Amino acid sequence: MPTIFDLRARRDALSAQRSSGVARVSYDGKTVDYRSVAEIDRALEALDREIAAVEGRRMVRHIRVTTTKGL
């Protein structure tokens, strides 16, 4: 099981590459090619969930918003 430091290093590397527009990410001696920004976003979300699990906290997945018209 990866440590919290490994997970954060992966997330930082992936986030940096996403913001630069590059779809190839290298970390810890490994290289991963992503096909789209959406795939990178899903990988970031998965890493966020793993980090939260290691830290013992839960992630909020959905925020429910309700609206009504005036009476």
ZALUM-541114 format. One record per residue: residue in three letters; residue number from 1; x, y, z of N, C-alpha, C, CB in turn. Coordinates in steps of 0.001 Angstrom, whole numbers, plus 500000, padded with zeros to 6 digits. Last residue first. Glycine has a CB too. Layout:
% ZALUM-541114
<site r="ALA" k="NUM" n_c1="X" n_c2="Y" n_c3="Z" ca_c1="X" ca_c2="Y" ca_c3="Z" c_c1="X" c_c2="Y" c_c3="Z" cb_c1="X" cb_c2="Y" cb_c3="Z"/>
...
END
This chain:
% ZALUM-541114
<site r="LEU" k="71" n_c1="456019" n_c2="532013" n_c3="495942" ca_c1="454597" ca_c2="531668" ca_c3="495975" c_c1="453733" c_c2="532711" c_c3="495389" cb_c1="454159" cb_c2="531410" cb_c3="497348"/>
<site r="GLY" k="70" n_c1="458959" n_c2="531483" n_c3="493926" ca_c1="458189" ca_c2="532212" ca_c3="494931" c_c1="456723" c_c2="531864" c_c3="494851" cb_c1="458374" cb_c2="533710" cb_c3="494766"/>
<site r="LYS" k="69" n_c1="460273" n_c2="528215" n_c3="493352" ca_c1="459815" ca_c2="529513" ca_c3="492876" c_c1="459032" c_c2="530183" c_c3="494006" cb_c1="458939" cb_c2="529370" cb_c3="491580"/>
<site r="THR" k="68" n_c1="463094" n_c2="526670" n_c3="494831" ca_c1="461643" ca_c2="526764" ca_c3="494606" c_c1="461333" c_c2="528144" c_c3="494080" cb_c1="460835" cb_c2="526477" cb_c3="495911"/>
<site r="THR" k="67" n_c1="465771" n_c2="524314" n_c3="494810" ca_c1="465251" ca_c2="525666" ca_c3="494678" c_c1="463746" c_c2="525592" c_c3="494492" cb_c1="465922" cb_c2="526414" cb_c3="493494"/>
<site r="THR" k="66" n_c1="468459" n_c2="522513" n_c3="496206" ca_c1="467043" ca_c2="522559" ca_c3="495830" c_c1="466611" c_c2="524006" c_c3="495758" cb_c1="466158" cb_c2="521767" cb_c3="496839"/>
<site r="VAL" k="65" n_c1="471318" n_c2="520637" n_c3="495848" ca_c1="470776" ca_c2="521988" ca_c3="495857" c_c1="469320" c_c2="521910" c_c3="495424" cb_c1="471597" cb_c2="522943" cb_c3="494925"/>
<site r="ARG" k="64" n_c1="473665" n_c2="518557" n_c3="497270" ca_c1="472308" ca_c2="518640" ca_c3="496777" c_c1="471784" c_c2="520056" c_c3="496937" cb_c1="471406" cb_c2="517644" cb_c3="497506"/>
<site r="ILE" k="63" n_c1="476726" n_c2="517567" n_c3="496316" ca_c1="476051" ca_c2="518582" ca_c3="497114" c_c1="474681" c_c2="518774" c_c3="496508" cb_c1="476856" cb_c2="519930" cb_c3="497160"/>
<site r="HIS" k="62" n_c1="478639" n_c2="514629" n_c3="496459" ca_c1="477585" ca_c2="515415" ca_c3="495850" c_c1="477063" c_c2="516434" c_c3="496842" cb_c1="476451" cb_c2="514516" cb_c3="495355"/>
<site r="ARG" k="61" n_c1="480894" n_c2="513749" n_c3="497931" ca_c1="480769" ca_c2="513470" ca_c3="496505" c_c1="479767" c_c2="514380" c_c3="495823" cb_c1="480373" cb_c2="512036" cb_c3="496294"/>
<site r="VAL" k="60" n_c1="483266" n_c2="514428" n_c3="500241" ca_c1="481908" ca_c2="514785" ca_c3="499864" c_c1="481797" c_c2="514610" c_c3="498356" cb_c1="481548" cb_c2="516251" cb_c3="500304"/>
<site r="MET" k="59" n_c1="485226" n_c2="511878" n_c3="501685" ca_c1="485086" ca_c2="512934" ca_c3="500693" c_c1="483617" c_c2="513182" c_c3="500422" cb_c1="485824" cb_c2="512573" cb_c3="499393"/>
<site r="ARG" k="58" n_c1="486367" n_c2="511306" n_c3="505022" ca_c1="485489" ca_c2="510994" ca_c3="503895" c_c1="485444" c_c2="512171" c_c3="502947" cb_c1="484070" cb_c2="510634" cb_c3="504378"/>
<site r="ARG" k="57" n_c1="489516" n_c2="510288" n_c3="506478" ca_c1="488389" ca_c2="511206" ca_c3="506313" c_c1="487581" c_c2="510794" c_c3="505092" cb_c1="488879" cb_c2="512674" cb_c3="506176"/>
<site r="GLY" k="56" n_c1="491936" n_c2="508989" n_c3="506852" ca_c1="490810" ca_c2="508662" ca_c3="507705" c_c1="489654" c_c2="509635" c_c3="507614" cb_c1="491263" cb_c2="508584" cb_c3="509097"/>
<site r="GLU" k="55" n_c1="494080" n_c2="509181" n_c3="505191" ca_c1="493998" ca_c2="510168" ca_c3="506271" c_c1="492820" c_c2="509925" c_c3="507202" cb_c1="493901" cb_c2="511557" cb_c3="505693"/>
<site r="VAL" k="54" n_c1="493423" n_c2="507187" n_c3="503398" ca_c1="494625" ca_c2="507014" ca_c3="504225" c_c1="494594" c_c2="507971" c_c3="505413" cb_c1="495905" cb_c2="507246" cb_c3="503386"/>
<site r="ALA" k="53" n_c1="491160" n_c2="508355" n_c3="502228" ca_c1="491040" ca_c2="507086" ca_c3="502948" c_c1="492230" c_c2="506867" c_c3="503871" cb_c1="490919" cb_c2="505920" cb_c3="501962"/>
<site r="ALA" k="52" n_c1="492272" n_c2="510626" n_c3="501000" ca_c1="491269" ca_c2="510789" ca_c3="502060" c_c1="491135" c_c2="509514" c_c3="502886" cb_c1="489906" cb_c2="511171" cb_c3="501457"/>
<site r="ILE" k="51" n_c1="493881" n_c2="509349" n_c3="499098" ca_c1="494487" ca_c2="510194" ca_c3="500133" c_c1="493526" c_c2="510379" c_c3="501299" cb_c1="494888" cb_c2="511567" cb_c3="499553"/>
<site r="GLU" k="50" n_c1="491901" n_c2="508125" n_c3="497525" ca_c1="492900" ca_c2="507310" ca_c3="498230" c_c1="493548" c_c2="508098" c_c3="499357" cb_c1="493977" cb_c2="506810" cb_c3="497255"/>
<site r="ARG" k="49" n_c1="490541" n_c2="510392" n_c3="496549" ca_c1="489824" ca_c2="509410" ca_c3="497377" c_c1="490805" c_c2="508546" c_c3="498163" cb_c1="488920" cb_c2="508518" cb_c3="496502"/>
<site r="ASP" k="48" n_c1="492598" n_c2="511591" n_c3="495062" ca_c1="491995" ca_c2="512314" ca_c3="496188" c_c1="491253" c_c2="511364" c_c3="497123" cb_c1="491038" cb_c2="513397" cb_c3="495675"/>
<site r="LEU" k="47" n_c1="492956" n_c2="509607" n_c3="493122" ca_c1="494024" ca_c2="509881" ca_c3="494084" c_c1="493501" c_c2="510646" c_c3="495294" cb_c1="495149" cb_c2="510668" cb_c3="493417"/>
<site r="ALA" k="46" n_c1="490518" n_c2="509908" n_c3="491792" ca_c1="490848" ca_c2="508628" ca_c3="492425" c_c1="491962" c_c2="508816" c_c3="493454" cb_c1="491270" cb_c2="507586" cb_c3="491361"/>
<site r="GLU" k="45" n_c1="490802" n_c2="512517" n_c3="490816" ca_c1="489723" ca_c2="512198" ca_c3="491760" c_c1="490005" c_c2="510896" c_c3="492506" cb_c1="488380" cb_c2="512096" cb_c3="491021"/>
<site r="LEU" k="44" n_c1="492954" n_c2="512123" n_c3="489047" ca_c1="493091" ca_c2="513029" ca_c3="490192" c_c1="492028" c_c2="512749" c_c3="491252" cb_c1="492997" cb_c2="514490" cb_c3="489730"/>
<site r="ALA" k="43" n_c1="491729" n_c2="510424" n_c3="487208" ca_c1="492876" ca_c2="509938" ca_c3="487975" c_c1="493114" c_c2="510813" c_c3="489202" cb_c1="494138" cb_c2="509902" cb_c3="487095"/>
<site r="ARG" k="42" n_c1="489808" n_c2="512161" n_c3="486178" ca_c1="489370" ca_c2="510948" ca_c3="486895" c_c1="490509" c_c2="510373" c_c3="487728" cb_c1="488854" cb_c2="509879" cb_c3="485899"/>
<site r="ASP" k="41" n_c1="491533" n_c2="514035" n_c3="484951" ca_c1="490649" ca_c2="514446" ca_c3="486048" c_c1="490155" c_c2="513251" c_c3="486855" cb_c1="489456" cb_c2="515225" cb_c3="485502"/>
<site r="ILE" k="40" n_c1="492639" n_c2="512428" n_c3="482969" ca_c1="493511" ca_c2="512969" ca_c3="484014" c_c1="492672" c_c2="513398" c_c3="485215" cb_c1="494342" cb_c2="514166" cb_c3="483475"/>
<site r="GLU" k="39" n_c1="490352" n_c2="512032" n_c3="481442" ca_c1="491007" ca_c2="510869" ca_c3="482054" c_c1="491955" c_c2="511308" c_c3="483168" cb_c1="491777" cb_c2="510059" cb_c3="480989"/>
<site r="ALA" k="38" n_c1="489883" n_c2="514633" n_c3="480597" ca_c1="488881" ca_c2="513961" ca_c3="481438" c_c1="489491" c_c2="512750" c_c3="482138" cb_c1="487662" cb_c2="513526" cb_c3="480591"/>
<site r="VAL" k="37" n_c1="492007" n_c2="515073" n_c3="478932" ca_c1="491970" ca_c2="515815" ca_c3="480192" c_c1="490968" c_c2="515168" c_c3="481144" cb_c1="491603" cb_c2="517302" cb_c3="479945"/>
<site r="SER" k="36" n_c1="493150" n_c2="511930" n_c3="477514" ca_c1="492364" ca_c2="513162" ca_c3="477527" c_c1="492463" c_c2="513828" c_c3="478894" cb_c1="490888" cb_c2="512876" cb_c3="477170"/>
<site r="ARG" k="35" n_c1="494954" n_c2="509839" n_c3="477688" ca_c1="494358" ca_c2="510143" ca_c3="476392" c_c1="493619" c_c2="511468" c_c3="476360" cb_c1="493424" cb_c2="509052" cb_c3="476003"/>
<site r="TYR" k="34" n_c1="498151" n_c2="509683" n_c3="479269" ca_c1="496698" ca_c2="509833" ca_c3="479373" c_c1="496151" c_c2="510279" c_c3="478025" cb_c1="496313" cb_c2="510854" cb_c3="480491"/>
<site r="ASP" k="33" n_c1="500817" n_c2="507623" n_c3="480110" ca_c1="500237" ca_c2="508475" ca_c3="479073" c_c1="498725" c_c2="508483" c_c3="479229" cb_c1="500642" cb_c2="507989" cb_c3="477651"/>
<site r="VAL" k="32" n_c1="503236" n_c2="507476" n_c3="482627" ca_c1="501866" ca_c2="507136" ca_c3="482258" c_c1="501397" c_c2="508140" c_c3="481208" cb_c1="500918" cb_c2="507137" cb_c3="483509"/>
<site r="THR" k="31" n_c1="506193" n_c2="506112" n_c3="483887" ca_c1="505593" ca_c2="507082" ca_c3="482979" c_c1="504222" c_c2="506582" c_c3="482565" cb_c1="506493" cb_c2="507322" cb_c3="481736"/>
<site r="LYS" k="30" n_c1="508200" n_c2="505886" n_c3="486857" ca_c1="507169" ca_c2="505350" ca_c3="485970" c_c1="506631" c_c2="506474" c_c3="485093" cb_c1="506020" cb_c2="504685" cb_c3="486784"/>
<site r="GLY" k="29" n_c1="509851" n_c2="506936" n_c3="488809" ca_c1="510444" ca_c2="506052" ca_c3="487806" c_c1="509454" c_c2="505441" c_c3="486835" cb_c1="511173" cb_c2="504967" cb_c3="488481"/>
<site r="ASP" k="28" n_c1="508165" n_c2="508651" n_c3="490242" ca_c1="508656" ca_c2="507435" ca_c3="490888" c_c1="509201" c_c2="506434" c_c3="489871" cb_c1="507543" cb_c2="506788" cb_c3="491705"/>
<site r="TYR" k="27" n_c1="506552" n_c2="509878" n_c3="487378" ca_c1="506801" ca_c2="509969" ca_c3="488807" c_c1="507292" c_c2="508626" c_c3="489289" cb_c1="505532" cb_c2="510407" cb_c3="489579"/>
<site r="SER" k="26" n_c1="505325" n_c2="511552" n_c3="484589" ca_c1="506378" ca_c2="510682" ca_c3="485111" c_c1="506548" c_c2="510945" c_c3="486598" cb_c1="507718" cb_c2="510905" cb_c3="484356"/>
<site r="VAL" k="25" n_c1="502788" n_c2="511781" n_c3="482202" ca_c1="503192" ca_c2="512077" ca_c3="483572" c_c1="504233" c_c2="511058" c_c3="484011" cb_c1="501970" cb_c2="512068" cb_c3="484532"/>
<site r="ARG" k="24" n_c1="501465" n_c2="513290" n_c3="479393" ca_c1="502391" ca_c2="512262" ca_c3="479867" c_c1="502913" c_c2="512677" c_c3="481235" cb_c1="503569" cb_c2="512048" cb_c3="478860"/>
<site r="ALA" k="23" n_c1="500031" n_c2="515409" n_c3="478454" ca_c1="499272" ca_c2="514210" ca_c3="478816" c_c1="500173" c_c2="513067" c_c3="479261" cb_c1="498423" cb_c2="513761" cb_c3="477647"/>
<site r="VAL" k="22" n_c1="500199" n_c2="518829" n_c3="479268" ca_c1="500920" ca_c2="517641" ca_c3="478830" c_c1="500193" c_c2="516399" c_c3="479328" cb_c1="502385" cb_c2="517661" cb_c3="479337"/>
<site r="GLY" k="21" n_c1="499197" n_c2="521180" n_c3="480278" ca_c1="498621" ca_c2="520670" ca_c3="479040" c_c1="499307" c_c2="519436" c_c3="478497" cb_c1="498651" cb_c2="521724" cb_c3="478013"/>
<site r="SER" k="20" n_c1="499847" n_c2="522175" n_c3="482708" ca_c1="500729" ca_c2="522555" ca_c3="481608" c_c1="500228" c_c2="522032" c_c3="480264" cb_c1="502133" cb_c2="522041" cb_c3="481867"/>
<site r="SER" k="19" n_c1="497971" n_c2="521041" n_c3="484351" ca_c1="497922" ca_c2="522492" ca_c3="484174" c_c1="498826" c_c2="522957" c_c3="483044" cb_c1="498312" cb_c2="523189" cb_c3="485462"/>
<site r="ARG" k="18" n_c1="498820" n_c2="518384" n_c3="484217" ca_c1="497502" ca_c2="518752" ca_c3="483705" c_c1="497444" c_c2="520249" c_c3="483439" cb_c1="496395" cb_c2="518337" cb_c3="484696"/>
<site r="GLN" k="17" n_c1="501273" n_c2="518457" n_c3="485500" ca_c1="501232" ca_c2="518143" ca_c3="484081" c_c1="499894" c_c2="518540" c_c3="483473" cb_c1="501493" cb_c2="516659" cb_c3="483857"/>
<site r="ALA" k="16" n_c1="500419" n_c2="519067" n_c3="488108" ca_c1="501341" ca_c2="519963" ca_c3="487408" c_c1="501301" c_c2="519718" c_c3="485904" cb_c1="502771" cb_c2="519780" cb_c3="487935"/>
<site r="SER" k="15" n_c1="498836" n_c2="516824" n_c3="488715" ca_c1="498235" ca_c2="518152" ca_c3="488681" c_c1="499112" c_c2="519136" c_c3="487913" cb_c1="497995" cb_c2="518662" cb_c3="490101"/>
<site r="LEU" k="14" n_c1="500771" n_c2="514797" n_c3="488702" ca_c1="499647" ca_c2="514748" ca_c3="487764" c_c1="498998" c_c2="516121" c_c3="487615" cb_c1="498605" cb_c2="513721" cb_c3="488229"/>
<site r="ALA" k="13" n_c1="502422" n_c2="515617" n_c3="490809" ca_c1="502968" ca_c2="515442" ca_c3="489464" c_c1="501857" c_c2="515475" c_c3="488424" cb_c1="503748" cb_c2="514123" cb_c3="489366"/>
<site r="ASP" k="12" n_c1="500587" n_c2="515578" n_c3="492956" ca_c1="501263" ca_c2="516821" ca_c3="492587" c_c1="501812" c_c2="516749" c_c3="491164" cb_c1="502397" cb_c2="517123" cb_c3="493573"/>
<site r="ARG" k="11" n_c1="499901" n_c2="512863" n_c3="493002" ca_c1="498879" ca_c2="513870" ca_c3="492735" c_c1="499509" c_c2="515190" c_c3="492303" cb_c1="498007" cb_c2="514083" cb_c3="493971"/>
<site r="ARG" k="10" n_c1="502363" n_c2="511691" n_c3="493650" ca_c1="501687" ca_c2="511348" ca_c3="492395" c_c1="500675" c_c2="512419" c_c3="492016" cb_c1="500991" cb_c2="509982" cb_c3="492512"/>
<site r="ALA" k="9" n_c1="502734" n_c2="512854" n_c3="496164" ca_c1="503718" ca_c2="513105" ca_c3="495100" c_c1="503106" c_c2="512798" c_c3="493734" cb_c1="504999" cb_c2="512251" cb_c3="495321"/>
<site r="ARG" k="8" n_c1="500573" n_c2="511770" n_c3="497569" ca_c1="500627" ca_c2="513219" ca_c3="497338" c_c1="501622" c_c2="513577" c_c3="496239" cb_c1="500999" cb_c2="513948" cb_c3="498630"/>
<site r="LEU" k="7" n_c1="501325" n_c2="509064" n_c3="497550" ca_c1="500075" ca_c2="509486" ca_c3="496927" c_c1="500083" c_c2="510980" c_c3="496624" cb_c1="498892" cb_c2="509142" cb_c3="497826"/>
<site r="ASP" k="6" n_c1="503721" n_c2="509169" n_c3="499022" ca_c1="503712" ca_c2="508678" ca_c3="497642" c_c1="502472" c_c2="509165" c_c3="496898" cb_c1="503773" cb_c2="507143" cb_c3="497617"/>
<site r="PHE" k="5" n_c1="502756" n_c2="510080" n_c3="501480" ca_c1="503730" ca_c2="510895" ca_c3="500753" c_c1="503802" c_c2="510486" c_c3="499282" cb_c1="505117" cb_c2="510776" cb_c3="501401"/>
<site r="ILE" k="4" n_c1="501150" n_c2="508015" n_c3="502303" ca_c1="500515" ca_c2="509294" ca_c3="502029" c_c1="501458" c_c2="510192" c_c3="501224" cb_c1="500101" cb_c2="509983" cb_c3="503343"/>
<site r="THR" k="3" n_c1="502263" n_c2="505004" n_c3="500623" ca_c1="502169" ca_c2="505911" ca_c3="501763" c_c1="501496" c_c2="507215" c_c3="501335" cb_c1="503572" cb_c2="506192" cb_c3="502357"/>
<site r="PRO" k="2" n_c1="500619" n_c2="502179" n_c3="499105" ca_c1="501445" ca_c2="503390" ca_c3="499052" c_c1="501227" c_c2="504269" c_c3="500273" cb_c1="501143" cb_c2="504182" cb_c3="497787"/>
<site r="MET" k="1" n_c1="500846" n_c2="498823" n_c3="500000" ca_c1="500000" ca_c2="500000" ca_c3="500000" c_c1="500891" c_c2="501240" c_c3="500000" cb_c1="499038" cb_c2="499998" cb_c3="501223"/>
END
